[in-house]
Amino acid sequence: MAIPIDLKYSFENRTILQDQGLIKILVVDDRPDNLLSIESILERESYTIIKASSGRAALKILLKEFDFSLILMDVQMPEMNGFETAALIYQRDKLKEIPIIFITAHSHEEEAIFKGYRVGAVDFIYKPINPELLRIKVGLFVELYRKTQSLIAQEQKLLLANASLQREIVEREASEIRVRELNQQLLQNNIHLKAVNEELDRFAYIASHDLQEPLRKIRVFSDMILQKKSGEGEVDRYVQKITNATIRMQQLVSDLLRFSRHSIQGGDFMQCDLNELVKEALTELEIKIQQTNARIQIETLPSLQVIPTLMRQVFYNLISNALKFRKKEVPPEVHIYAEMVTAPDHQYMSERDNGRYYKIFVTDNGIGFESQYVEDIFVVFKRLHSYHEIEGTGIGLSICKKIMEQHNGFITATSEIDNGATFIIGIPEKQLLPMNLSIT
């Protein structure tokens, strides 16, 4: 039996009845004794028997109820016989799927059988009715009905699942299109942001360069006033303040310029001997080292892939800090050494491919700082001391942090008040970036 996809009768009602185990059978016969007999034969099967005493009565019932599993109908009835009633029943789409078994006294008459099948009958039962045969045939059609309803229910579930899947596919396709659009927009925004950043960097460079010119003139004229007005204590004192302020501002602008340049310069990674970079940094600090009677101890450092100009700046800043934050009347001592790490022990290096990197330690015997400020010291312009106490702009360590990030490494520190400080930089043994990759 073909199962229609678009069910035109109440699928919901039939499913509920099936789930509750209710099987409705319509019995049509003009004789009350026959109706009672059929009901008695089928009563032990727990079917719900609906009785109609004529074809017209059956049609009235079927106008309101169409969830029958089977119709048992007598052929010989007054006014409207079984064949005529069946023909009218099957004119309604909602009733076409209900099987009809005719009950007839015309035993095996070919013309009657042919006529019954032509109007839609599925079987015949002959009078006198054999109770066991009736129960078997009704049971077969009831089981067929149950299986048919189960198939219809499964089909409906599949149709609903397919519709849901189709909606998901459409929504996913729409989401993918939206993601592609957002990615394209993000790419355009990144290009625009890069252009804006480059423009800001150029502006910072030009502004810094232009700002230094009037500062130079202020400093020159202040020096000339000092030379001509020597002896006038009050004027000398004020002019000296001007000179000190301009020196301070010039250093600040210079550091700003250097900080901004790190975002657009840097060069390429190269295999470099860190010992040589430290020596070059010490050469730049030679006068300061002599003035403070500093003692610098350097142990053998590794050769690593670094950006030479930037890494030299890191060593310069760290050693300069050690000399700057020294104890009064105590010559500074700086110790620089390296340590290979084969297992990650720092949050910034924990996901590297091979987990191998070097730690470079720069320790000093200076005034130190409280450990709670270990993050603050790497924030640009963040100072733990007034510049009146110790010179500087508070930008050197932030530059070091930025440089180490460009090297896929890290910088941190440990310290205690009056017990010196130890700065630790971590550098991968091998850079994951391709060699000669320009950092911009």
C-alpha positions as CSV (number, residue, x, y, z in Angstrom):
1,M,0.0,0.0,0.0
2,A,1.4,3.4,-1.0
3,I,1.9,5.8,1.9
4,P,1.0,9.4,0.9
5,I,3.6,12.0,1.9
6,D,1.1,14.8,2.3
7,L,-1.4,13.2,4.7
8,K,-4.9,14.7,4.2
9,Y,-6.5,13.0,7.2
10,S,-5.7,13.6,10.8
11,F,-2.3,12.0,11.3
12,E,-2.2,13.4,14.9
13,N,-5.4,11.7,15.9
14,R,-4.4,8.3,14.5
15,T,-1.0,8.5,16.2
16,I,-2.6,9.3,19.6
17,L,-5.0,6.3,19.2
18,Q,-2.2,4.0,18.1
19,D,0.0,5.1,21.1
20,Q,-2.9,4.4,23.4
21,G,-3.5,1.0,21.8
22,L,-7.0,2.0,20.6
23,I,-8.1,0.3,17.3
24,K,-11.5,1.6,16.0
25,I,-13.5,-0.7,13.8
26,L,-16.7,0.5,12.0
27,V,-19.3,-2.4,11.6
28,V,-22.2,-1.7,9.2
29,D,-25.2,-4.0,9.1
30,D,-28.9,-3.5,9.0
31,R,-29.6,-6.4,11.4
32,P,-28.9,-5.7,15.1
33,D,-28.3,-9.4,15.7
34,N,-25.4,-9.4,13.2
35,L,-23.9,-6.3,14.8
36,L,-24.1,-7.9,18.2
37,S,-22.6,-11.1,16.9
38,I,-19.6,-9.4,15.3
39,E,-19.1,-7.3,18.4
40,S,-19.1,-10.5,20.6
41,I,-16.6,-12.2,18.3
42,L,-14.2,-9.3,18.5
43,E,-14.7,-8.1,22.0
44,R,-11.8,-10.1,23.5
45,E,-9.3,-8.2,21.3
46,S,-10.0,-4.9,23.0
47,Y,-11.1,-3.2,19.8
48,T,-13.3,-0.1,19.9
49,I,-16.4,-1.2,17.9
50,I,-18.6,1.5,16.4
51,K,-21.9,0.2,15.0
52,A,-24.0,1.6,12.1
53,S,-27.3,0.1,11.1
54,S,-27.3,1.4,7.5
55,G,-25.1,2.9,4.8
56,R,-26.4,6.4,5.5
57,A,-25.7,6.0,9.2
58,A,-22.2,4.9,8.4
59,L,-21.7,7.9,6.2
60,K,-22.9,10.2,9.0
61,I,-20.4,8.7,11.4
62,L,-17.6,9.0,8.9
63,L,-18.4,12.7,8.4
64,K,-17.2,13.3,12.0
65,E,-14.8,10.4,12.6
66,F,-12.3,9.1,10.0
67,D,-9.7,7.4,12.3
68,F,-10.9,3.9,11.7
69,S,-8.5,1.0,11.2
70,L,-11.1,-1.1,9.4
71,I,-14.7,-1.2,8.1
72,L,-16.7,-4.4,8.2
73,M,-19.8,-3.9,6.0
74,D,-22.7,-6.0,5.0
75,V,-23.4,-6.1,1.3
76,Q,-27.1,-6.5,1.4
77,M,-28.7,-3.5,3.1
78,P,-32.0,-1.7,2.3
79,E,-31.9,1.8,0.6
80,M,-28.2,1.7,0.1
81,N,-26.2,-1.5,-0.2
82,G,-22.6,-2.0,0.8
83,F,-21.1,-1.5,-2.6
84,E,-22.9,1.9,-3.0
85,T,-21.9,2.9,0.5
86,A,-18.2,2.0,-0.2
87,A,-18.2,4.0,-3.4
88,L,-19.4,7.1,-1.5
89,I,-16.9,6.5,1.3
90,Y,-14.0,6.4,-1.1
91,Q,-15.0,9.6,-2.7
92,R,-13.6,11.4,0.3
93,D,-9.8,11.7,0.3
94,K,-9.6,11.4,4.1
95,L,-11.3,8.0,3.9
96,K,-9.6,6.4,1.0
97,E,-7.0,4.6,3.1
98,I,-9.5,2.8,5.3
99,P,-9.7,-0.9,4.2
100,I,-13.2,-2.3,3.8
101,I,-14.1,-6.0,4.3
102,F,-17.5,-7.0,2.8
103,I,-19.7,-9.5,4.6
104,T,-21.9,-11.3,2.2
105,A,-24.2,-14.3,1.9
106,H,-23.5,-14.6,-1.8
107,S,-20.9,-17.4,-1.4
108,H,-18.1,-17.0,-3.9
109,E,-20.3,-15.4,-6.7
110,E,-17.7,-14.0,-9.1
111,E,-19.8,-11.1,-10.2
112,A,-20.3,-9.9,-6.6
113,I,-16.7,-10.4,-5.8
114,F,-15.6,-8.5,-8.9
115,K,-18.0,-5.6,-8.1
116,G,-16.7,-5.5,-4.5
117,Y,-13.1,-5.3,-5.5
118,R,-13.9,-2.7,-8.1
119,V,-15.4,-0.3,-5.5
120,G,-12.3,-0.8,-3.3
121,A,-12.9,-3.8,-1.1
122,V,-9.8,-5.6,0.3
123,D,-11.5,-8.9,1.2
124,F,-14.7,-10.8,1.7
125,I,-16.1,-12.8,4.6
126,Y,-19.0,-15.1,3.9
127,K,-22.0,-15.9,6.0
128,P,-22.5,-17.7,8.2
129,I,-19.5,-16.0,9.8
130,N,-16.6,-18.2,11.0
131,P,-15.6,-16.5,14.3
132,E,-12.0,-17.7,14.1
133,L,-11.6,-16.6,10.5
134,L,-13.1,-13.2,11.3
135,R,-10.7,-12.7,14.1
136,I,-7.7,-13.8,12.0
137,K,-8.6,-11.5,9.1
138,V,-9.4,-8.5,11.3
139,G,-6.2,-9.1,13.2
140,L,-4.2,-9.1,10.0
141,F,-5.6,-5.8,8.8
142,V,-5.3,-4.3,12.3
143,E,-1.6,-5.3,12.3
144,L,-1.2,-3.9,8.8
145,Y,-2.8,-0.7,10.0
146,R,-0.4,-0.5,12.9
147,K,2.6,-1.0,10.7
148,T,1.3,1.5,8.2
149,Q,0.8,4.1,10.9
150,S,4.3,3.3,12.2
151,L,5.7,3.9,8.8
152,I,3.7,7.1,8.4
153,A,5.0,8.3,11.7
154,Q,8.6,7.4,10.8
155,E,8.1,9.2,7.5
156,Q,6.8,12.3,9.2
157,K,9.7,12.3,11.6
158,L,12.1,11.9,8.6
159,L,10.3,14.8,6.8
160,L,10.6,17.0,9.9
161,A,14.2,16.0,10.4
162,N,14.9,16.7,6.7
163,A,13.2,20.1,7.0
164,S,15.2,20.9,10.1
165,L,18.4,19.9,8.4
166,Q,17.5,22.0,5.4
167,R,17.0,25.0,7.6
168,E,20.3,24.3,9.4
169,I,22.1,24.1,6.0
170,V,20.5,27.4,4.9
171,E,21.4,29.0,8.2
172,R,25.0,27.6,8.1
173,E,25.5,28.8,4.6
174,A,24.2,32.2,5.6
175,S,26.5,32.1,8.6
176,E,29.5,31.2,6.5
177,I,28.7,34.0,4.1
178,R,28.4,36.4,7.1
179,V,31.8,35.1,8.5
180,R,33.4,35.6,5.1
181,E,32.0,39.1,5.0
182,L,33.2,39.8,8.5
183,N,36.6,38.4,7.7
184,Q,36.8,40.6,4.7
185,Q,35.8,43.6,6.7
186,L,38.3,42.7,9.4
187,L,41.0,42.5,6.8
188,Q,40.1,45.9,5.4
189,N,40.0,47.3,9.0
190,N,43.4,45.8,9.7
191,I,44.8,47.4,6.5
192,H,43.3,50.7,7.5
193,L,44.6,50.3,11.1
194,K,48.1,49.5,9.8
195,A,48.0,52.6,7.6
196,V,46.8,54.7,10.6
197,N,49.5,53.3,12.8
198,E,52.2,54.0,10.2
199,E,50.9,57.5,9.9
200,L,50.9,57.9,13.7
201,D,54.5,56.6,13.8
202,R,55.5,59.1,11.2
203,F,53.8,61.8,13.1
204,A,55.5,60.8,16.3
205,Y,58.9,60.8,14.6
206,I,58.3,64.2,13.0
207,A,56.8,65.7,16.1
208,S,59.6,64.4,18.2
209,H,62.2,65.7,15.8
210,D,60.5,69.2,15.6
211,L,60.1,69.4,19.4
212,Q,63.8,68.9,19.9
213,E,64.8,71.9,17.9
214,P,63.3,74.6,20.2
215,L,64.6,72.6,23.1
216,R,68.1,72.8,21.7
217,K,67.8,76.6,21.3
218,I,66.4,77.0,24.9
219,R,69.4,75.0,26.2
220,V,71.9,77.0,24.1
221,F,70.5,80.4,25.2
222,S,70.3,79.2,28.8
223,D,74.0,78.3,28.7
224,M,74.8,81.7,27.2
225,I,72.9,83.5,30.0
226,L,74.8,81.4,32.6
227,Q,78.1,82.4,31.0
228,K,77.3,86.1,30.9
229,K,75.4,86.4,34.2
230,S,77.8,84.4,36.4
231,G,77.8,85.8,39.9
232,E,74.2,86.8,39.9
233,G,73.0,84.0,42.2
234,E,69.3,84.4,41.8
235,V,69.4,84.5,38.0
236,D,71.9,81.7,37.9
237,R,69.6,79.5,40.0
238,Y,66.5,80.1,37.8
239,V,68.4,79.7,34.6
240,Q,69.9,76.4,35.9
241,K,66.3,75.2,36.6
242,I,65.4,76.0,33.0
243,T,68.4,74.2,31.8
244,N,67.6,71.1,33.9
245,A,64.0,71.2,32.7
246,T,65.0,71.3,29.1
247,I,67.5,68.5,29.6
248,R,64.8,66.5,31.2
249,M,62.3,67.2,28.4
250,Q,64.9,66.5,25.7
251,Q,65.5,63.1,27.3
252,L,61.8,62.4,27.4
253,V,61.3,63.4,23.8
254,S,64.3,61.3,22.8
255,D,63.0,58.3,24.6
256,L,59.5,58.8,23.0
257,L,61.2,58.9,19.6
258,R,63.1,55.7,20.3
259,F,60.0,53.9,21.6
260,S,57.9,54.9,18.6
261,R,60.7,53.7,16.2
262,H,60.6,50.2,17.6
263,S,57.2,49.6,15.9
264,I,58.6,50.4,12.4
265,Q,62.2,49.3,12.6
266,G,64.2,46.5,14.1
267,G,65.9,44.7,11.2
268,D,66.1,41.0,10.7
269,F,66.9,38.1,13.0
270,M,70.5,37.1,12.8
271,Q,72.6,34.5,14.6
272,C,74.5,36.7,17.1
273,D,77.0,36.1,19.9
274,L,75.3,37.8,22.9
275,N,78.8,38.3,24.4
276,E,79.6,40.8,21.6
277,L,76.3,42.6,22.1
278,V,77.0,43.1,25.8
279,K,80.5,44.4,25.1
280,E,79.1,46.9,22.6
281,A,76.5,48.1,25.3
282,L,79.3,48.4,27.8
283,T,81.3,50.5,25.4
284,E,78.5,53.0,25.2
285,L,78.3,53.1,29.1
286,E,82.1,53.3,29.5
287,I,82.1,56.8,31.1
288,K,79.2,56.0,33.4
289,I,80.9,52.8,34.5
290,Q,84.1,54.7,35.3
291,Q,82.3,57.5,37.2
292,T,80.5,54.9,39.5
293,N,83.5,52.6,39.8
294,A,81.2,49.8,38.7
295,R,82.3,46.2,38.5
296,I,80.8,44.2,35.6
297,Q,81.1,40.4,35.6
298,I,80.1,38.6,32.5
299,E,80.0,34.8,32.1
300,T,79.8,33.1,28.7
301,L,76.6,33.8,26.9
302,P,75.1,31.8,24.1
303,S,74.8,32.6,20.4
304,L,71.1,33.0,19.4
305,Q,68.9,34.3,16.7
306,V,68.1,37.9,17.6
307,I,67.7,41.3,16.1
308,P,71.1,42.7,17.0
309,T,70.3,46.4,17.3
310,L,67.3,45.7,19.5
311,M,69.0,43.1,21.8
312,R,71.9,45.5,22.3
313,Q,69.4,48.1,23.5
314,V,68.0,45.6,26.0
315,F,71.4,45.0,27.5
316,Y,72.2,48.7,27.5
317,N,69.0,49.6,29.3
318,L,69.4,46.8,31.9
319,I,73.0,47.6,32.7
320,S,72.2,51.4,32.7
321,N,69.4,50.7,35.2
322,A,71.8,48.8,37.4
323,L,74.2,51.8,37.5
324,K,71.4,54.3,37.9
325,F,69.7,52.5,40.9
326,R,72.8,51.9,42.8
327,K,73.2,52.4,46.6
328,K,74.9,55.6,47.8
329,E,78.6,55.2,48.6
330,V,78.5,51.5,47.4
331,P,80.1,50.8,44.0
332,P,77.6,48.9,41.7
333,E,78.2,45.3,40.9
334,V,76.6,43.7,37.9
335,H,76.6,40.0,37.1
336,I,75.4,38.7,33.7
337,Y,75.1,35.0,33.0
338,A,72.9,32.5,31.1
339,E,71.0,29.3,31.8
340,M,69.6,26.7,29.4
341,V,66.0,25.7,30.1
342,T,64.8,22.4,28.6
343,A,61.3,22.3,30.2
344,P,59.0,25.3,30.2
345,D,58.8,27.0,33.6
346,H,57.4,30.4,32.5
347,Q,53.9,31.2,31.3
348,Y,55.1,33.0,28.1
349,M,57.3,30.1,27.0
350,S,55.0,27.1,27.9
351,E,53.6,26.5,24.4
352,R,56.8,26.6,22.4
353,D,57.3,23.7,20.1
354,N,60.4,22.2,21.7
355,G,60.2,24.0,25.1
356,R,63.9,24.9,25.0
357,Y,65.0,28.4,25.6
358,Y,67.7,30.5,27.4
359,K,67.3,32.6,30.4
360,I,69.7,35.6,30.6
361,F,70.2,37.0,34.1
362,V,71.3,40.6,34.9
363,T,71.7,41.0,38.7
364,D,72.9,44.0,40.6
365,N,73.5,45.1,44.2
366,G,71.4,48.2,44.0
367,I,68.5,49.6,46.0
368,G,66.0,47.1,44.6
369,F,62.3,47.5,44.7
370,E,59.2,45.8,46.3
371,S,58.2,42.6,44.5
372,Q,54.6,43.8,44.3
373,Y,55.7,46.4,41.6
374,V,57.3,43.8,39.3
375,E,54.6,44.4,36.6
376,D,54.5,48.2,37.1
377,I,58.1,48.7,36.2
378,F,57.5,47.5,32.6
379,V,54.7,50.0,32.0
380,V,55.7,53.0,29.9
381,F,56.4,56.1,32.0
382,K,55.7,54.2,35.2
383,R,58.3,55.2,37.8
384,L,58.8,54.0,41.4
385,H,61.0,57.0,42.2
386,S,60.7,60.7,41.4
387,Y,63.0,61.9,38.6
388,H,64.3,64.5,41.1
389,E,65.8,61.5,43.1
390,I,66.9,59.4,40.1
391,E,67.1,60.6,36.5
392,G,65.2,58.9,33.7
393,T,61.9,58.9,32.0
394,G,60.5,55.5,33.0
395,I,60.5,54.2,29.4
396,G,63.6,52.0,29.3
397,L,62.1,48.8,30.7
398,S,58.9,49.2,28.6
399,I,61.2,49.3,25.5
400,C,62.9,46.1,26.8
401,K,59.5,44.4,27.2
402,K,58.5,45.4,23.7
403,I,61.7,44.1,22.2
404,M,61.4,40.8,24.0
405,E,57.9,40.3,22.7
406,Q,59.3,40.8,19.2
407,H,61.8,38.0,20.0
408,N,58.9,35.7,21.1
409,G,60.4,35.8,24.5
410,F,59.7,37.6,27.8
411,I,61.2,39.8,30.5
412,T,60.6,39.7,34.2
413,A,62.3,40.6,37.5
414,T,62.8,39.7,41.1
415,S,63.9,42.0,43.8
416,E,63.8,43.1,47.5
417,I,64.3,46.5,49.0
418,D,68.0,47.1,49.6
419,N,69.0,43.7,48.3
420,G,69.4,44.5,44.6
421,A,67.4,43.3,41.6
422,T,67.6,40.5,39.1
423,F,66.2,41.0,35.6
424,I,65.5,37.8,33.6
425,I,65.0,37.7,29.9
426,G,63.9,34.6,28.1
427,I,64.8,33.9,24.4
428,P,63.9,30.8,22.4
429,E,66.8,28.6,21.4
430,K,65.4,28.7,17.9
431,Q,63.0,31.3,16.5
432,L,59.9,29.8,14.8
433,L,59.9,32.7,12.4
434,P,61.7,32.1,9.0
435,M,65.2,33.4,9.0
436,N,65.7,36.9,7.7
437,L,62.1,37.8,8.4
438,S,61.8,41.6,8.7
439,I,60.1,42.8,11.9
440,T,57.9,45.8,11.2
